[in-house]
Structures are given as structure tokens and as C-alpha cells.
Amino acid sequence: MAAMKPRTGDGPLEVVEEGRSIIMRVPLEGGGRLVVEITADEAAELREALGGVIKD
């Protein structure tokens, strides 16, 4: 799938809503970006998982 391919060039972390999906573009060390398509339920699970390891 084209959405799964890393993009060339660096850029900021981006999260956008496209239709029923959430598209997350994560910059990678060494260049490029990882593009992940997730649902709202998966995004909520990710938020919970990250909340368990992030210290304020």
C-alpha cells in the first residue's frame, strides 16, 4: 500500500484525520517518515499504552 511506504525527507510528527482513519506520520532517524493508518479505537489504545510509560 502506498500509505505504508516511508516518505522521503524529514518533517515533524503529523497526525491527521482522513475519512474514518487517522494517519500518523512519524519522522525516522536517518531520514524518511513512517506512515501508519489507524482507527479511532486503535488511537485510543495507543494513547493508553503511551500514558503508562510517559512520566510528567
mmCIF file as Biopython writes it, N, C-alpha, C and O atoms, coordinates in Angstrom:
data_model
#
loop_
_atom_site.group_PDB
_atom_site.id
_atom_site.type_symbol
_atom_site.label_atom_id
_atom_site.label_alt_id
_atom_site.label_comp_id
_atom_site.label_asym_id
_atom_site.label_entity_id
_atom_site.label_seq_id
_atom_site.pdbx_PDB_ins_code
_atom_site.Cartn_x
_atom_site.Cartn_y
_atom_site.Cartn_z
_atom_site.occupancy
_atom_site.B_iso_or_equiv
_atom_site.auth_seq_id
_atom_site.auth_asym_id
_atom_site.pdbx_PDB_model_num
ATOM 1   N N  . MET A ? 1  ? 0.840   -1.189 0.000  1.0 0.0 1  A 1 
ATOM 2   C CA . MET A ? 1  ? 0.000   0.000  0.000  1.0 0.0 1  A 1 
ATOM 3   C C  . MET A ? 1  ? 0.878   1.243  0.000  1.0 0.0 1  A 1 
ATOM 4   O O  . MET A ? 1  ? 1.898   1.286  0.688  1.0 0.0 1  A 1 
ATOM 5   N N  . ALA A ? 2  ? 0.502   2.208  -0.735 1.0 0.0 2  A 1 
ATOM 6   C CA . ALA A ? 2  ? 1.276   3.441  -0.821 1.0 0.0 2  A 1 
ATOM 7   C C  . ALA A ? 2  ? 1.347   4.148  0.524  1.0 0.0 2  A 1 
ATOM 8   O O  . ALA A ? 2  ? 2.368   4.757  0.846  1.0 0.0 2  A 1 
ATOM 9   N N  . ALA A ? 3  ? 0.282   4.079  1.315  1.0 0.0 3  A 1 
ATOM 10  C CA . ALA A ? 3  ? 0.258   4.774  2.602  1.0 0.0 3  A 1 
ATOM 11  C C  . ALA A ? 3  ? 1.238   4.170  3.592  1.0 0.0 3  A 1 
ATOM 12  O O  . ALA A ? 3  ? 1.574   4.814  4.586  1.0 0.0 3  A 1 
ATOM 13  N N  . MET A ? 4  ? 1.704   2.959  3.352  1.0 0.0 4  A 1 
ATOM 14  C CA . MET A ? 4  ? 2.603   2.293  4.278  1.0 0.0 4  A 1 
ATOM 15  C C  . MET A ? 4  ? 4.074   2.590  3.981  1.0 0.0 4  A 1 
ATOM 16  O O  . MET A ? 4  ? 4.938   2.244  4.787  1.0 0.0 4  A 1 
ATOM 17  N N  . LYS A ? 5  ? 4.373   3.213  2.858  1.0 0.0 5  A 1 
ATOM 18  C CA . LYS A ? 5  ? 5.748   3.484  2.478  1.0 0.0 5  A 1 
ATOM 19  C C  . LYS A ? 5  ? 6.255   4.732  3.195  1.0 0.0 5  A 1 
ATOM 20  O O  . LYS A ? 5  ? 5.513   5.703  3.341  1.0 0.0 5  A 1 
ATOM 21  N N  . PRO A ? 6  ? 7.519   4.716  3.649  1.0 0.0 6  A 1 
ATOM 22  C CA . PRO A ? 6  ? 8.071   5.936  4.237  1.0 0.0 6  A 1 
ATOM 23  C C  . PRO A ? 6  ? 8.205   7.014  3.172  1.0 0.0 6  A 1 
ATOM 24  O O  . PRO A ? 6  ? 8.488   6.715  2.012  1.0 0.0 6  A 1 
ATOM 25  N N  . ARG A ? 7  ? 8.006   8.242  3.557  1.0 0.0 7  A 1 
ATOM 26  C CA . ARG A ? 7  ? 8.186   9.360  2.632  1.0 0.0 7  A 1 
ATOM 27  C C  . ARG A ? 7  ? 9.619   9.842  2.731  1.0 0.0 7  A 1 
ATOM 28  O O  . ARG A ? 7  ? 10.266  9.696  3.768  1.0 0.0 7  A 1 
ATOM 29  N N  . THR A ? 8  ? 10.102  10.410 1.659  1.0 0.0 8  A 1 
ATOM 30  C CA . THR A ? 8  ? 11.453  10.951 1.698  1.0 0.0 8  A 1 
ATOM 31  C C  . THR A ? 8  ? 11.420  12.325 2.331  1.0 0.0 8  A 1 
ATOM 32  O O  . THR A ? 8  ? 10.409  13.025 2.270  1.0 0.0 8  A 1 
ATOM 33  N N  . GLY A ? 9  ? 12.499  12.697 2.924  1.0 0.0 9  A 1 
ATOM 34  C CA . GLY A ? 9  ? 12.585  13.999 3.561  1.0 0.0 9  A 1 
ATOM 35  C C  . GLY A ? 9  ? 12.116  13.961 4.995  1.0 0.0 9  A 1 
ATOM 36  O O  . GLY A ? 9  ? 11.243  13.175 5.362  1.0 0.0 9  A 1 
ATOM 37  N N  . ASP A ? 10 ? 12.703  14.813 5.792  1.0 0.0 10 A 1 
ATOM 38  C CA . ASP A ? 10 ? 12.334  14.898 7.200  1.0 0.0 10 A 1 
ATOM 39  C C  . ASP A ? 10 ? 11.150  15.828 7.353  1.0 0.0 10 A 1 
ATOM 40  O O  . ASP A ? 10 ? 10.837  16.616 6.461  1.0 0.0 10 A 1 
ATOM 41  N N  . GLY A ? 11 ? 10.514  15.726 8.470  1.0 0.0 11 A 1 
ATOM 42  C CA . GLY A ? 11 ? 9.399   16.603 8.757  1.0 0.0 11 A 1 
ATOM 43  C C  . GLY A ? 11 ? 8.940   16.357 10.178 1.0 0.0 11 A 1 
ATOM 44  O O  . GLY A ? 11 ? 9.437   15.452 10.848 1.0 0.0 11 A 1 
ATOM 45  N N  . PRO A ? 12 ? 8.004   17.149 10.637 1.0 0.0 12 A 1 
ATOM 46  C CA . PRO A ? 12 ? 7.523   16.990 12.006 1.0 0.0 12 A 1 
ATOM 47  C C  . PRO A ? 12 ? 6.592   15.787 12.123 1.0 0.0 12 A 1 
ATOM 48  O O  . PRO A ? 12 ? 6.113   15.263 11.117 1.0 0.0 12 A 1 
ATOM 49  N N  . LEU A ? 13 ? 6.345   15.361 13.335 1.0 0.0 13 A 1 
ATOM 50  C CA . LEU A ? 13 ? 5.327   14.356 13.588 1.0 0.0 13 A 1 
ATOM 51  C C  . LEU A ? 13 ? 3.993   14.960 13.183 1.0 0.0 13 A 1 
ATOM 52  O O  . LEU A ? 13 ? 3.660   16.071 13.597 1.0 0.0 13 A 1 
ATOM 53  N N  . GLU A ? 14 ? 3.235   14.241 12.382 1.0 0.0 14 A 1 
ATOM 54  C CA . GLU A ? 14 ? 1.939   14.738 11.915 1.0 0.0 14 A 1 
ATOM 55  C C  . GLU A ? 14 ? 0.870   13.697 12.184 1.0 0.0 14 A 1 
ATOM 56  O O  . GLU A ? 14 ? 1.101   12.499 12.018 1.0 0.0 14 A 1 
ATOM 57  N N  . VAL A ? 15 ? -0.303  14.156 12.601 1.0 0.0 15 A 1 
ATOM 58  C CA . VAL A ? 15 ? -1.456  13.284 12.757 1.0 0.0 15 A 1 
ATOM 59  C C  . VAL A ? 15 ? -2.653  14.009 12.157 1.0 0.0 15 A 1 
ATOM 60  O O  . VAL A ? 15 ? -2.980  15.125 12.561 1.0 0.0 15 A 1 
ATOM 61  N N  . VAL A ? 16 ? -3.310  13.363 11.183 1.0 0.0 16 A 1 
ATOM 62  C CA . VAL A ? 16 ? -4.475  13.953 10.534 1.0 0.0 16 A 1 
ATOM 63  C C  . VAL A ? 16 ? -5.581  12.911 10.435 1.0 0.0 16 A 1 
ATOM 64  O O  . VAL A ? 16 ? -5.323  11.707 10.410 1.0 0.0 16 A 1 
ATOM 65  N N  . GLU A ? 17 ? -6.804  13.393 10.381 1.0 0.0 17 A 1 
ATOM 66  C CA . GLU A ? 17 ? -7.947  12.520 10.203 1.0 0.0 17 A 1 
ATOM 67  C C  . GLU A ? 17 ? -8.352  12.555 8.735  1.0 0.0 17 A 1 
ATOM 68  O O  . GLU A ? 17 ? -8.575  13.624 8.166  1.0 0.0 17 A 1 
ATOM 69  N N  . GLU A ? 18 ? -8.443  11.383 8.134  1.0 0.0 18 A 1 
ATOM 70  C CA . GLU A ? 18 ? -8.851  11.273 6.733  1.0 0.0 18 A 1 
ATOM 71  C C  . GLU A ? 18 ? -9.981  10.250 6.663  1.0 0.0 18 A 1 
ATOM 72  O O  . GLU A ? 18 ? -9.748  9.045  6.756  1.0 0.0 18 A 1 
ATOM 73  N N  . GLY A ? 19 ? -11.185 10.738 6.502  1.0 0.0 19 A 1 
ATOM 74  C CA . GLY A ? 19 ? -12.333 9.838  6.485  1.0 0.0 19 A 1 
ATOM 75  C C  . GLY A ? 19 ? -12.509 9.172  7.834  1.0 0.0 19 A 1 
ATOM 76  O O  . GLY A ? 19 ? -12.594 9.848  8.859  1.0 0.0 19 A 1 
ATOM 77  N N  . ARG A ? 20 ? -12.563 7.851  7.839  1.0 0.0 20 A 1 
ATOM 78  C CA . ARG A ? 20 ? -12.715 7.102  9.093  1.0 0.0 20 A 1 
ATOM 79  C C  . ARG A ? 20 ? -11.385 6.728  9.715  1.0 0.0 20 A 1 
ATOM 80  O O  . ARG A ? 20 ? -11.363 6.117  10.783 1.0 0.0 20 A 1 
ATOM 81  N N  . SER A ? 21 ? -10.290 7.071  9.088  1.0 0.0 21 A 1 
ATOM 82  C CA . SER A ? 21 ? -8.959  6.684  9.562  1.0 0.0 21 A 1 
ATOM 83  C C  . SER A ? 21 ? -8.203  7.874  10.127 1.0 0.0 21 A 1 
ATOM 84  O O  . SER A ? 21 ? -8.510  9.031  9.839  1.0 0.0 21 A 1 
ATOM 85  N N  . ILE A ? 22 ? -7.214  7.555  10.935 1.0 0.0 22 A 1 
ATOM 86  C CA . ILE A ? 22 ? -6.267  8.538  11.451 1.0 0.0 22 A 1 
ATOM 87  C C  . ILE A ? 22 ? -4.924  8.178  10.846 1.0 0.0 22 A 1 
ATOM 88  O O  . ILE A ? 22 ? -4.476  7.037  10.958 1.0 0.0 22 A 1 
ATOM 89  N N  . ILE A ? 23 ? -4.273  9.147  10.202 1.0 0.0 23 A 1 
ATOM 90  C CA . ILE A ? 23 ? -2.981  8.937  9.559  1.0 0.0 23 A 1 
ATOM 91  C C  . ILE A ? 23 ? -1.914  9.605  10.414 1.0 0.0 23 A 1 
ATOM 92  O O  . ILE A ? 23 ? -1.987  10.799 10.706 1.0 0.0 23 A 1 
ATOM 93  N N  . MET A ? 24 ? -0.920  8.810  10.811 1.0 0.0 24 A 1 
ATOM 94  C CA . MET A ? 24 ? 0.170   9.314  11.644 1.0 0.0 24 A 1 
ATOM 95  C C  . MET A ? 24 ? 1.463   9.186  10.845 1.0 0.0 24 A 1 
ATOM 96  O O  . MET A ? 24 ? 1.792   8.107  10.353 1.0 0.0 24 A 1 
ATOM 97  N N  . ARG A ? 25 ? 2.195   10.294 10.717 1.0 0.0 25 A 1 
ATOM 98  C CA . ARG A ? 25 ? 3.485   10.309 10.015 1.0 0.0 25 A 1 
ATOM 99  C C  . ARG A ? 25 ? 4.570   10.620 11.035 1.0 0.0 25 A 1 
ATOM 100 O O  . ARG A ? 25 ? 4.608   11.702 11.620 1.0 0.0 25 A 1 
ATOM 101 N N  . VAL A ? 26 ? 5.454   9.640  11.234 1.0 0.0 26 A 1 
ATOM 102 C CA . VAL A ? 26 ? 6.483   9.731  12.263 1.0 0.0 26 A 1 
ATOM 103 C C  . VAL A ? 26 ? 7.846   9.847  11.583 1.0 0.0 26 A 1 
ATOM 104 O O  . VAL A ? 26 ? 8.220   8.968  10.807 1.0 0.0 26 A 1 
ATOM 105 N N  . PRO A ? 27 ? 8.608   10.939 11.868 1.0 0.0 27 A 1 
ATOM 106 C CA . PRO A ? 27 ? 9.945   11.062 11.276 1.0 0.0 27 A 1 
ATOM 107 C C  . PRO A ? 27 ? 10.858  9.965  11.828 1.0 0.0 27 A 1 
ATOM 108 O O  . PRO A ? 27 ? 10.786  9.620  13.007 1.0 0.0 27 A 1 
ATOM 109 N N  . LEU A ? 28 ? 11.706  9.428  10.971 1.0 0.0 28 A 1 
ATOM 110 C CA . LEU A ? 28 ? 12.630  8.367  11.360 1.0 0.0 28 A 1 
ATOM 111 C C  . LEU A ? 28 ? 14.056  8.893  11.405 1.0 0.0 28 A 1 
ATOM 112 O O  . LEU A ? 28 ? 14.436  9.777  10.636 1.0 0.0 28 A 1 
ATOM 113 N N  . GLU A ? 29 ? 14.832  8.335  12.314 1.0 0.0 29 A 1 
ATOM 114 C CA . GLU A ? 29 ? 16.234  8.687  12.391 1.0 0.0 29 A 1 
ATOM 115 C C  . GLU A ? 29 ? 16.911  8.236  11.102 1.0 0.0 29 A 1 
ATOM 116 O O  . GLU A ? 29 ? 16.724  7.098  10.671 1.0 0.0 29 A 1 
ATOM 117 N N  . GLY A ? 30 ? 17.673  9.092  10.498 1.0 0.0 30 A 1 
ATOM 118 C CA . GLY A ? 30 ? 18.329  8.756  9.246  1.0 0.0 30 A 1 
ATOM 119 C C  . GLY A ? 30 ? 17.539  9.186  8.020  1.0 0.0 30 A 1 
ATOM 120 O O  . GLY A ? 30 ? 17.982  8.976  6.891  1.0 0.0 30 A 1 
ATOM 121 N N  . GLY A ? 31 ? 16.375  9.784  8.232  1.0 0.0 31 A 1 
ATOM 122 C CA . GLY A ? 31 ? 15.584  10.285 7.111  1.0 0.0 31 A 1 
ATOM 123 C C  . GLY A ? 31 ? 14.357  9.455  6.844  1.0 0.0 31 A 1 
ATOM 124 O O  . GLY A ? 31 ? 14.275  8.293  7.241  1.0 0.0 31 A 1 
ATOM 125 N N  . GLY A ? 32 ? 13.423  10.048 6.183  1.0 0.0 32 A 1 
ATOM 126 C CA . GLY A ? 32 ? 12.169  9.382  5.854  1.0 0.0 32 A 1 
ATOM 127 C C  . GLY A ? 32 ? 11.161  9.475  6.994  1.0 0.0 32 A 1 
ATOM 128 O O  . GLY A ? 32 ? 11.470  9.958  8.083  1.0 0.0 32 A 1 
ATOM 129 N N  . ARG A ? 33 ? 9.962   9.006  6.718  1.0 0.0 33 A 1 
ATOM 130 C CA . ARG A ? 33 ? 8.915   9.000  7.730  1.0 0.0 33 A 1 
ATOM 131 C C  . ARG A ? 33 ? 8.141   7.700  7.637  1.0 0.0 33 A 1 
ATOM 132 O O  . ARG A ? 33 ? 7.926   7.171  6.547  1.0 0.0 33 A 1 
ATOM 133 N N  . LEU A ? 34 ? 7.727   7.191  8.777  1.0 0.0 34 A 1 
ATOM 134 C CA . LEU A ? 34 ? 6.870   6.023  8.843  1.0 0.0 34 A 1 
ATOM 135 C C  . LEU A ? 34 ? 5.434   6.512  8.809  1.0 0.0 34 A 1 
ATOM 136 O O  . LEU A ? 34 ? 5.057   7.375  9.602  1.0 0.0 34 A 1 
ATOM 137 N N  . VAL A ? 35 ? 4.630   5.978  7.908  1.0 0.0 35 A 1 
ATOM 138 C CA . VAL A ? 35 ? 3.237   6.383  7.781  1.0 0.0 35 A 1 
ATOM 139 C C  . VAL A ? 35 ? 2.368   5.223  8.264  1.0 0.0 35 A 1 
ATOM 140 O O  . VAL A ? 35 ? 2.462   4.108  7.752  1.0 0.0 35 A 1 
ATOM 141 N N  . VAL A ? 36 ? 1.510   5.505  9.269  1.0 0.0 36 A 1 
ATOM 142 C CA . VAL A ? 36 ? 0.663   4.487  9.873  1.0 0.0 36 A 1 
ATOM 143 C C  . VAL A ? 36 ? -0.788  4.939  9.788  1.0 0.0 36 A 1 
ATOM 144 O O  . VAL A ? 36 ? -1.112  6.078  10.126 1.0 0.0 36 A 1 
ATOM 145 N N  . GLU A ? 37 ? -1.660  4.038  9.333  1.0 0.0 37 A 1 
ATOM 146 C CA . GLU A ? 37 ? -3.092  4.310  9.284  1.0 0.0 37 A 1 
ATOM 147 C C  . GLU A ? 37 ? -3.755  3.499  10.386 1.0 0.0 37 A 1 
ATOM 148 O O  . GLU A ? 37 ? -3.630  2.274  10.415 1.0 0.0 37 A 1 
ATOM 149 N N  . ILE A ? 38 ? -4.467  4.178  11.304 1.0 0.0 38 A 1 
ATOM 150 C CA . ILE A ? 38 ? -5.115  3.505  12.420 1.0 0.0 38 A 1 
ATOM 151 C C  . ILE A ? 38 ? -6.555  4.003  12.568 1.0 0.0 38 A 1 
ATOM 152 O O  . ILE A ? 38 ? -6.921  5.055  12.042 1.0 0.0 38 A 1 
ATOM 153 N N  . THR A ? 39 ? -7.352  3.233  13.286 1.0 0.0 39 A 1 
ATOM 154 C CA . THR A ? 39 ? -8.727  3.627  13.570 1.0 0.0 39 A 1 
ATOM 155 C C  . THR A ? 39 ? -8.753  4.445  14.865 1.0 0.0 39 A 1 
ATOM 156 O O  . THR A ? 39 ? -7.751  4.521  15.577 1.0 0.0 39 A 1 
ATOM 157 N N  . ALA A ? 40 ? -9.893  5.050  15.161 1.0 0.0 40 A 1 
ATOM 158 C CA . ALA A ? 40 ? -10.039 5.820  16.403 1.0 0.0 40 A 1 
ATOM 159 C C  . ALA A ? 40 ? -9.864  4.910  17.616 1.0 0.0 40 A 1 
ATOM 160 O O  . ALA A ? 40 ? -9.269  5.323  18.611 1.0 0.0 40 A 1 
ATOM 161 N N  . ASP A ? 41 ? -10.372 3.679  17.549 1.0 0.0 41 A 1 
ATOM 162 C CA . ASP A ? 41 ? -10.204 2.738  18.664 1.0 0.0 41 A 1 
ATOM 163 C C  . ASP A ? 41 ? -8.740  2.388  18.877 1.0 0.0 41 A 1 
ATOM 164 O O  . ASP A ? 41 ? -8.276  2.309  20.014 1.0 0.0 41 A 1 
ATOM 165 N N  . GLU A ? 42 ? -8.013  2.177  17.789 1.0 0.0 42 A 1 
ATOM 166 C CA . GLU A ? 42 ? -6.582  1.882  17.897 1.0 0.0 42 A 1 
ATOM 167 C C  . GLU A ? 42 ? -5.818  3.081  18.445 1.0 0.0 42 A 1 
ATOM 168 O O  . GLU A ? 42 ? -4.870  2.913  19.212 1.0 0.0 42 A 1 
ATOM 169 N N  . ALA A ? 43 ? -6.222  4.290  18.060 1.0 0.0 43 A 1 
ATOM 170 C CA . ALA A ? 43 ? -5.573  5.502  18.578 1.0 0.0 43 A 1 
ATOM 171 C C  . ALA A ? 43 ? -5.797  5.625  20.084 1.0 0.0 43 A 1 
ATOM 172 O O  . ALA A ? 43 ? -4.889  6.018  20.816 1.0 0.0 43 A 1 
ATOM 173 N N  . ALA A ? 44 ? -7.007  5.290  20.551 1.0 0.0 44 A 1 
ATOM 174 C CA . ALA A ? 44 ? -7.290  5.334  21.987 1.0 0.0 44 A 1 
ATOM 175 C C  . ALA A ? 44 ? -6.432  4.312  22.736 1.0 0.0 44 A 1 
ATOM 176 O O  . ALA A ? 44 ? -5.926  4.606  23.819 1.0 0.0 44 A 1 
ATOM 177 N N  . GLU A ? 45 ? -6.267  3.123  22.170 1.0 0.0 45 A 1 
ATOM 178 C CA . GLU A ? 45 ? -5.410  2.108  22.780 1.0 0.0 45 A 1 
ATOM 179 C C  . GLU A ? 45 ? -3.955  2.582  22.831 1.0 0.0 45 A 1 
ATOM 180 O O  . GLU A ? 45 ? -3.260  2.363  23.823 1.0 0.0 45 A 1 
ATOM 181 N N  . LEU A ? 46 ? -3.505  3.231  21.761 1.0 0.0 46 A 1 
ATOM 182 C CA . LEU A ? 46 ? -2.142  3.761  21.714 1.0 0.0 46 A 1 
ATOM 183 C C  . LEU A ? 46 ? -1.952  4.826  22.788 1.0 0.0 46 A 1 
ATOM 184 O O  . LEU A ? 46 ? -0.922  4.852  23.462 1.0 0.0 46 A 1 
ATOM 185 N N  . ARG A ? 47 ? -2.948  5.711  22.951 1.0 0.0 47 A 1 
ATOM 186 C CA . ARG A ? 47 ? -2.871  6.748  23.980 1.0 0.0 47 A 1 
ATOM 187 C C  . ARG A ? 47 ? -2.738  6.124  25.365 1.0 0.0 47 A 1 
ATOM 188 O O  . ARG A ? 47 ? -1.921  6.573  26.170 1.0 0.0 47 A 1 
ATOM 189 N N  . GLU A ? 48 ? -3.531  5.094  25.649 1.0 0.0 48 A 1 
ATOM 190 C CA . GLU A ? 48 ? -3.450  4.412  26.949 1.0 0.0 48 A 1 
ATOM 191 C C  . GLU A ? 48 ? -2.088  3.765  27.147 1.0 0.0 48 A 1 
ATOM 192 O O  . GLU A ? 48 ? -1.506  3.860  28.227 1.0 0.0 48 A 1 
ATOM 193 N N  . ALA A ? 49 ? -1.575  3.106  26.108 1.0 0.0 49 A 1 
ATOM 194 C CA . ALA A ? 49 ? -0.284  2.439  26.210 1.0 0.0 49 A 1 
ATOM 195 C C  . ALA A ? 49 ? 0.844   3.447  26.449 1.0 0.0 49 A 1 
ATOM 196 O O  . ALA A ? 49 ? 1.731   3.211  27.270 1.0 0.0 49 A 1 
ATOM 197 N N  . LEU A ? 50 ? 0.804   4.562  25.732 1.0 0.0 50 A 1 
ATOM 198 C CA . LEU A ? 50 ? 1.832   5.595  25.924 1.0 0.0 50 A 1 
ATOM 199 C C  . LEU A ? 50 ? 1.717   6.246  27.286 1.0 0.0 50 A 1 
ATOM 200 O O  . LEU A ? 50 ? 2.725   6.586  27.906 1.0 0.0 50 A 1 
ATOM 201 N N  . GLY A ? 51 ? 0.483   6.421  27.755 1.0 0.0 51 A 1 
ATOM 202 C CA . GLY A ? 51 ? 0.272   7.027  29.076 1.0 0.0 51 A 1 
ATOM 203 C C  . GLY A ? 51 ? 0.892   6.217  30.192 1.0 0.0 51 A 1 
ATOM 204 O O  . GLY A ? 51 ? 1.257   6.769  31.230 1.0 0.0 51 A 1 
ATOM 205 N N  . GLY A ? 52 ? 1.017   4.914  29.993 1.0 0.0 52 A 1 
ATOM 206 C CA . GLY A ? 52 ? 1.612   4.060  31.003 1.0 0.0 52 A 1 
ATOM 207 C C  . GLY A ? 52 ? 3.125   4.185  31.115 1.0 0.0 52 A 1 
ATOM 208 O O  . GLY A ? 52 ? 3.708   3.761  32.113 1.0 0.0 52 A 1 
ATOM 209 N N  . VAL A ? 53 ? 3.764   4.760  30.108 1.0 0.0 53 A 1 
ATOM 210 C CA . VAL A ? 53 ? 5.235   4.852  30.133 1.0 0.0 53 A 1 
ATOM 211 C C  . VAL A ? 53 ? 5.748   6.290  30.143 1.0 0.0 53 A 1 
ATOM 212 O O  . VAL A ? 53 ? 6.934   6.513  30.385 1.0 0.0 53 A 1 
ATOM 213 N N  . ILE A ? 54 ? 4.891   7.258  29.887 1.0 0.0 54 A 1 
ATOM 214 C CA . ILE A ? 54 ? 5.311   8.656  29.857 1.0 0.0 54 A 1 
ATOM 215 C C  . ILE A ? 54 ? 5.235   9.241  31.269 1.0 0.0 54 A 1 
ATOM 216 O O  . ILE A ? 54 ? 4.209   9.153  31.943 1.0 0.0 54 A 1 
ATOM 217 N N  . LYS A ? 55 ? 6.337   9.832  31.691 1.0 0.0 55 A 1 
ATOM 218 C CA . LYS A ? 55 ? 6.415   10.464 33.018 1.0 0.0 55 A 1 
ATOM 219 C C  . LYS A ? 55 ? 6.291   11.970 32.855 1.0 0.0 55 A 1 
ATOM 220 O O  . LYS A ? 55 ? 6.939   12.556 31.987 1.0 0.0 55 A 1 
ATOM 221 N N  . ASP A ? 56 ? 5.480   12.590 33.667 1.0 0.0 56 A 1 
ATOM 222 C CA . ASP A ? 56 ? 5.323   14.056 33.618 1.0 0.0 56 A 1 
ATOM 223 C C  . ASP A ? 56 ? 6.411   14.758 34.366 1.0 0.0 56 A 1 
ATOM 224 O O  . ASP A ? 56 ? 6.427   15.987 34.423 1.0 0.0 56 A 1 
#
